[in-house]
Structures are given as structure tokens and as C-alpha cells.
Amino acid sequence: MNVLCLVELDDAGVTDASLRALTFARSLASAGSPGQGGAGPVLAAVAFGPAGRVPASLLGRYGVTEAYAIEPAALDGYAPLAWARTLEGLLSVTLAGAVVAAGTDCGSEVLAHLAALTGQAMAANCIAASPAADGTLDVSRQRWAGLLIEDATLDGVPALLTVATDAVPPVPAGDLPADRRADPEVRVHEPDLDTGDLRVRAAVSAGRDGGVSLANARVVVGGGRGVGGPDGFAPLEELASLLGGVVGVSRVVTSQGWRPHTQQVGQTGTKITPELYLACGISGAIQHMAGCGSAKHIVVVNTDPSAPILSRADYAVIGDLSEVIPALVAALKERA
């Protein structure tokens, strides 16, 4: 099965979520039937940005055999319908039987548009997929923020899937056949768009987090009601900067207007998978835990020893965060 994968770029190259999606897509491609003439399956990647920013060597290590760049001269900025129209055009070029994207805000929105354009169903937040003998695709996907796993069948072509951000680890391909070891040539593709495709466009600003997104950050410093107000986030910002991370917040913080919704961690916010989640003044409602439960290590600072989040914590400090965080910042500065 030929598979087309949407790859999202950031300042470091390919986002972690997209590397996970490529790992998933590679497994799906290798599970299908041989390509035309007995050739191996095609794993194609498409990225929106200058061809020079598309890391061919990295994509090759993840098993990509064809790579396409949509340069700013053809399509500048994020325009979800135009991105979907571009993927639709690449279907005939790659002969893809499936289109895969990371289950990020961008990946989910673009594939929803592609589903509308193609008339096919989209399976969101998949954790596994395998071709069936009758040509359909059996998938398992997360529902209710991962509390329920649903088994379903996709019987349309192309199959459209987004990959849950914690479904698979980002793993480069192992021993590839000799004819699949070369770095793919990054081809510049010019999409066929009309003005209607560009009606909705968005500009993305890196903001104070220096270009590191909440979904891809390896360290997240979370703040909740216990921070006390907007001014209470200054120490968390400093701590996040020292740790090379970003700030995340609970839903009550965004509801109070203290921080923007883009920083919300949880079922109705962003699902994070950092190496470290340092939760400060957060009680840990089930909706919040649905967003941070995939963190490899959870450290909690809270005055309440019975806060629900402590049951999921690897370490906890029972104390006033207005004392604990400045002390931690001072210790990190001294060590540096």
C-alpha cells in the first residue's frame, strides 16, 4: 500500500508528532500488498515550506521514499482547505491508498477538509491500522481522550487517518532493502488551487515560547488555579526557560482569562507527551489528566496532599509553589 504522510515542520526540522506519524505510516505501508510491478510500497511525505527546510536525510531514515515540498511561492502560510486540496492533488501522483497525519490541530483540520473533498470517512486518533484481506482497513482508535479504544473498519479509498500523538514512539526504520536506503529527492510540487481555497488563512506566531510548541515540547511547566492569577506565571515562565520547555495551563486558568487557550493542557486543549511535566498548583481533574497522562515523568508541586494529580505523580512536593518555584529557579541558576 502506498501511503502519503503530511509532515509538519518546526524550527528544529520535523515535529516529534510527525515523526510518530511517519513511524505509523511506514508500518501501514509495509503491511500492504506490493506496489505496481512487484515494487515495494511508496511512503511519500509532503511538507509545506521551502524545499531547503525539508530534511531529506531524516525523512530517509524514517523510510520515506518520495518527498514533496510546497514552497511559499505557491502557498504561503497555513490555509487548511488549500493544504487539503494539495493532498488531494498528490493522491494521483503518489497513487496512495492511505493518507496519514499527526493528530495535532493542524493534521486533524487538514484531513477533515480532505475527507470532505474526497467524500471518504476519516478515522481520528488511531493507534493501530492493518489492511484486511477484502481491501478494507481495520483500525483501532482512541475515543473519550483515550479512555475507550474503538475498533472500526474503513472501506473507502483513500483511507484517511490521524495518529494519536502518543500512539507510537518515533522510531527510524531498521534494516531497509538496498534500493530504499538513499535519501529521497525533495521535489517541489505546485498545487492547483483557486481563490476559494485560500479564503481562510492563518499566520502562526512563535510567541514567547521561542518556536517550541506545547504539543511537541519535551518539558512542560504547568500552572493551575494555585498560581493565583496572571502575575503568578512569571516564575513559571522563567523556570520553563531554564529547562528548555514551555508553559501549559489547566482549563480554569483559560476560563479566568489568565492565559490563552493555546496553552491549555487537557481533553479540550492540547494532549502532551513530554519527558517531564511539572504541574504547579493543579488539582488534576480527569479532563486535565487526559491531556497530560502520557508524560513520561510527572512532578507535582501542590499544597494539598490529597489532590487527585498526586496519584499519577512520580514525585511530589507538598508546599507553597510561591516558595518552591523560586527556590528551584535559584538552584538551576546556581548550577548553570
N, C-alpha and C positions, 0 to 999 in steps of 0.2 A: 504494500500500500504506500503510495506517495503521500507525504504529509507536508503541509505548509504551516510554518510556525511564525507568528507575529513576535518579533523581538523588540523589547523596549530598551532604549539607551539612557544612560545617565553619565555623569561626569567621569566615572571610573570605567565606563565601557558598557557592557551588557548588565542589566539589573539582575540581582540574585533571583528574583521571581521568574524572570525569563530564562535563566539557566536551568531552573527547575522545570519549566515548561518544555525546554528543549530535551531534557532528560526523558520526560514523559513522552514527547513526540517521537524521539528516537526508538523507544521501546515499542510504540504503536506501529511505527514504520517497519521495524524488523519482524513484527508478529504477522504481518500481512503476506499476501502472495507475492511472488517475484514480479518485477515490472515487465514492461513490454520486451519481447525477445529474450526473456530469461534474465534480464539485467536486474541488478539489485535495486531495492526501493530508493526513492529520492526523498531526502529530508531537506526541504528548502526553507530558508529563513528570509524574512523581509523586515527591514528596519527603515524607519523614517528619519532621515538625516543625511548629511554629506557622506559620500562613499568612503572618504578618508577616515571617518569616525567609526566605520563598521569593522570590528576586529576579526578579520578573516581567520587568523591563526587560532583564536579562541573558539570561533564557531566550528572550525575544522576538528578541534579536539573533542567537541561535543557531537561529532558525527554528521555535521551539516555538509551536504554535497553541492548545494546551489545556494547562492546568497544574492539578494536583491536590495538595492538602496533606492529610496525615494528621496531625491535631493530637494532642498528648499526651493530651487528654481521652478520645480514642478508643483510642489505642495509644501508651503511653509507653515509651521505651527501645527497645533492639534485641531483637526477637523474630523470628528468621529465618522460622519457619513462618507466623507471623501476617503478616509482610511479604509472603510469597509468596501467602497467602490473599487479601490485599488486592489484589495484582496480578491474581490470578485473577478477582476481582470486577470490576476495572476493564476487563477484556477485553470484557465485554458492553457497557460504557459507551462505550468508545473504538472498538469494532469493529476492534481491532488485529490485523493479520496477523502481527506480529512483536513480540517483547519483547526489549529490549536493555538491558544493564547493563555497567558498567565491570568489567574483570577483576580487581577487588580481592577481598579476603577476603569482604567483605560481599556484593558483587554476585554472586560465584561461588556463595556459600552459598544466597542467596535464590533464584537462578534454578535451582539444583539442587532445592530444595524445590518450586518451581513446576513443574519437569519431572515430579516425582513426582505432583503433584496433577493435572496435565493429561494425563499419560501420553505426553508428547512428549519427543523427544530434545533434548539441549542441546549446542550447539557452543560450546566454551570457547576463549578467547584468539584470537578471529577478527581477521584483518587486512583482510579484504575480503568482501563479500557482494553478490550481484546476483540478482534474480528471473529465473527461466528461463521459456521460453515455455509449458512444461507446468504452470506453477504451483508448481514446486518452487523451492528457494533454493540457489544454488551459493555455497559459502563456501570461503575459504582460512583456515587457522588454524595457529597455532604449536604444534608438538609438541617435546618434549625441550628445554624452555626456549628455544625459538626456533631450535634447531639444525636443525630439519626443518619444512618447510611442507607441510601436508596439504590436498589439495583434496577436498571432500566435498559431498554433496547432502542437504539437509533437505527431506523431503516431507510433513511434518506441519504443521498449523495449530493454534495459532500457532507460528511458528519462534522458538526461544529461543537467544539468542546473548549471550556476554560478549565484550567488546572488549579485546584485548591493550593494556596501558597505554601501549605505545609504537607502536601501530599507525598512528595518525593524529595530527597536531598539532591542538590546539584552535583551530578557525577559525570565526569568526562567519559567518553567512550573508551572501552578497553581495547583489546586486540582487534583492529579493523582489517578487512581484506586489503591487500596491497593497492588495489585500484581505488580505494576510498580513503587513503591516508593523506593525500595532498590537501593543502588549504584551498577552500573554494574561491573561485574568482568572484569578486563582488561586481555584479552587473548593475548598471544604472537603468532603472525601469521608469518609463514615463507613463503615468496613468492617464486614462481617457476620462476626463472629468468635465462637468458643466457647472455653471454658476450656482445652480441649486445645491450641488454637493458641498459648496463652500459657504452656505448661508450661516451655519453655526460653526464658529471657530473660537478657540480658547488660547490665551497666552499663559504659559506656565512660568512662574517666578520662583527662583530657588529660595528667596526669602532669607531669614536669619539662620536657617539650618545649613547653609553652605552647599546646597545642592543634594544633600543626603535625604532621601525620602523616608517617611515613617515606616512604610511597608518593607523597605529594604535595609533599614538601619541595623547594625549589629549590636548597638547599645541603645536602649530607650530608658529615659528617666521620666517616670510617670508622676503626675500630680493630681490629687483629688480635692474634695471639699476641705480636707485638713490643711491645705495650703493657706486657706484663709481669705484669699482674694487675689486680684490681678498682680498686685505688687509682690506677692509671695512667690511668684515664679522666677524672680531674678536669680536666687541661689540655685534653682534647678537648672536654669539656662547655663549658668557658669559651670555647674557640675557636669552637665551633658557635654559642654565644650571640652572640658578637661578629659573626658572619657571618649571623645571622638564620636559622640552619639547625638540624639535628638530628643526633644521633649514630646511626650504624649500626655493625654489627659483623659479623665473619666467623663461620662456624659453629663453629670451635674455641673461640671466646670463650663462646658459649652452652653448648657441651658442657662447658666447665670450670666453668660456673655463675657466671661473672663478670658477665654481663649477661643480661637476659630475652630469650626467643626473639622477642618482638615487635620487637626491634631488629635481627634478623638480616637481612642482605642476601644474596641468593643463590637458587639453584634451589629450595631447600626453605624459603626465607624470603620476603622481600619483593623484588619487582622494582622498581627505582627508575629515575627518569628526570630527575634534577636537572640544573640548569645546570652545577653544579660538584660533583664527587665528589673529596674529599681523602682518599686512602687512606693510613693511617698504620700501618706495621708489618704489612701484609697481603701475603702472598706472591702471591695471585691464582690459586687453584685454579680449574679450569674451571667448577665449580659456582658459585663466587662471581662469576666474570665473567659468567655467565648472568644474574645479578641486577643487575649494575651496568654492563653493556656499552652500555646506551642512554643513559648520561650524556653530556651534550654535551661536557664537558671533564673529563678525569681527571688529577689531580695526585697524585703518589706521593711519600711520604717513607719510605725504607727503607735499611737498612744494606747490603743485598745487591744489588749491581748486576746480578745475573743472575736476580732474582725474575721469574717469568712475567708479573706485572702490568705490569712496565715496558714490555713490548712493546705494550701498549694505552694507555700514558700519553701525554698531550700534553706534560707536563713532569714531571720527577723531581728530587728532592733526595736524593742519596746521603749519608745521615748519620744520626746518632742522634736519634730523634724526641724524646727527653727534653731535647735541646738545641734542636732546630729548632722544636718547637711553642711552648715558652715565648718564644723569640725572635720568632716570628710574632705571638703574643698581645701582646707588648710593643709591637711595631711598629704593630699595629692600634689599640692604646690610645693610643699617641702621636699617630697620625694623627687619631683621633677628637677 
